[in-house]
Amino acid sequence: MDSARSARSGCFSECPGGIDSNELNECLQEIGNDDCNNPLDTLGRIVACRSSDLCRATP
């Protein structure tokens, strides 16, 4: 259990203010809409899933 918790906390270490749920939903929607054979879809997913968008601003 501790190893899972450590791995999970490492995933979000670049977002000290937490994750913006609206931006996360947008990212997940882009992943679901991604046509693996279309580079433009992949580009849209990359843009929607940037950590600068996913991370909540810290006060």
Backbone bond lengths (Angstrom), bond angles and torsions (degrees), N, CA, C in turn:
res aa  C-N    CA-C-N  psi(-1)  N-CA   C-N-CA  omega(-1)  CA-C   N-CA-C  phi
1 M - - - 1.451 - - 1.524 110.95 -
2 D 1.331 117.40 -41.35 1.460 119.78 179.89 1.515 111.83 -63.31
3 S 1.344 116.91 -36.51 1.456 119.14 -179.67 1.530 110.68 -67.72
4 A 1.325 117.48 -36.56 1.461 120.37 177.09 1.520 110.47 -66.12
5 R 1.307 116.45 -40.92 1.468 120.53 179.29 1.525 110.23 -65.86
6 S 1.330 117.53 -40.55 1.462 121.52 178.33 1.517 110.83 -63.75
7 A 1.328 116.50 -43.54 1.464 120.43 179.72 1.517 110.16 -63.43
8 R 1.322 115.96 -41.65 1.462 119.87 -178.83 1.523 111.04 -66.28
9 S 1.330 117.88 -42.63 1.458 119.59 -179.73 1.519 110.89 -66.84
10 G 1.337 118.36 -30.79 1.454 121.68 176.95 1.516 112.00 -66.93
11 C 1.321 116.96 -30.77 1.459 121.36 -179.57 1.520 111.61 -66.75
12 F 1.318 116.74 -31.44 1.463 120.30 -174.60 1.518 112.80 -108.20
13 S 1.316 117.53 12.22 1.455 120.22 -176.96 1.526 112.38 -64.36
14 E 1.322 118.29 -24.14 1.462 118.89 179.11 1.526 111.95 -84.66
15 C 1.342 117.29 2.40 1.466 122.49 177.06 1.524 109.46 -123.78
16 P 1.338 117.86 74.05 1.469 119.48 -176.55 1.525 113.16 -62.84
17 G 1.320 118.38 -24.00 1.463 121.30 178.66 1.516 113.08 -88.43
18 G 1.349 116.93 -1.04 1.457 121.11 -179.04 1.520 111.28 96.90
19 I 1.318 115.04 -175.56 1.456 122.56 -176.92 1.522 110.05 -103.62
20 D 1.313 116.83 135.81 1.465 122.54 174.95 1.530 107.75 -78.80
21 S 1.323 117.11 113.75 1.467 120.52 -173.52 1.525 112.51 -64.55
22 N 1.317 118.26 -34.13 1.470 120.08 177.76 1.520 111.28 -65.30
23 E 1.316 116.28 -43.20 1.464 120.71 178.80 1.526 110.80 -67.76
24 L 1.334 116.82 -36.82 1.458 120.05 177.18 1.525 110.35 -63.90
25 N 1.324 117.33 -42.64 1.464 120.77 177.72 1.526 111.54 -61.82
26 E 1.339 116.41 -39.83 1.467 120.44 177.20 1.527 110.51 -63.07
27 C 1.322 116.28 -41.53 1.461 120.98 178.22 1.525 110.61 -62.21
28 L 1.327 116.57 -47.57 1.459 120.43 -179.24 1.523 111.68 -63.54
29 Q 1.329 116.36 -35.41 1.468 119.80 177.22 1.527 110.17 -65.61
30 E 1.322 117.02 -41.87 1.467 120.47 177.82 1.522 111.16 -63.64
31 I 1.325 117.19 -38.63 1.466 120.30 177.48 1.524 109.49 -62.96
32 G 1.336 116.71 -43.54 1.461 120.46 179.51 1.507 113.31 -65.48
33 N 1.326 116.78 -30.93 1.464 121.51 -178.92 1.523 112.87 -87.40
34 D 1.327 116.78 -7.85 1.462 121.65 -174.32 1.526 111.60 -65.70
35 D 1.322 115.88 123.76 1.467 121.88 172.09 1.525 105.84 -92.11
36 C 1.299 116.11 109.47 1.469 121.44 -172.74 1.524 113.53 -56.45
37 N 1.308 117.97 -20.80 1.464 120.78 -178.10 1.521 113.17 -94.92
38 N 1.328 117.27 2.86 1.452 120.45 -176.99 1.533 109.48 -116.93
39 P 1.322 117.55 110.37 1.466 120.26 -178.31 1.528 113.39 -60.41
40 L 1.326 118.81 -28.75 1.462 120.40 178.88 1.527 111.02 -68.73
41 D 1.331 117.97 -35.73 1.461 120.70 175.16 1.522 110.17 -64.42
42 T 1.318 116.08 -41.23 1.459 120.27 178.84 1.519 110.10 -63.18
43 L 1.305 117.72 -40.13 1.458 121.63 177.46 1.523 110.67 -62.08
44 G 1.324 117.26 -42.65 1.466 120.96 177.46 1.511 111.74 -60.90
45 R 1.329 117.14 -38.96 1.463 121.31 178.59 1.521 110.46 -66.88
46 I 1.316 116.19 -42.83 1.465 120.05 -179.55 1.522 110.14 -61.45
47 V 1.314 116.94 -43.25 1.469 121.19 -179.61 1.530 110.57 -65.42
48 A 1.321 117.53 -41.69 1.459 121.36 -177.25 1.522 112.73 -72.41
49 C 1.315 117.79 -21.22 1.464 121.29 -173.68 1.519 113.18 -109.44
50 R 1.315 118.08 20.52 1.475 120.64 177.61 1.516 110.08 -68.16
51 S 1.315 116.54 141.49 1.465 119.59 179.43 1.520 110.79 -62.43
52 S 1.318 118.39 -28.56 1.470 120.12 178.55 1.522 111.14 -65.05
53 D 1.330 117.43 -25.28 1.461 121.28 175.56 1.525 111.54 -89.11
54 L 1.319 117.05 -37.78 1.458 121.20 -174.88 1.528 113.01 -73.63
55 C 1.318 117.25 -30.65 1.465 120.88 -176.88 1.529 111.59 -79.24
56 R 1.338 114.71 135.15 1.468 119.46 173.43 1.516 108.75 -73.45
57 A 1.301 116.03 146.72 1.456 120.61 178.42 1.528 108.99 -66.90
58 T 1.313 115.91 139.81 1.457 120.03 176.51 1.516 108.94 -89.23
59 P 1.307 116.00 140.94 1.489 119.47 -178.54 1.497 112.93 -66.52
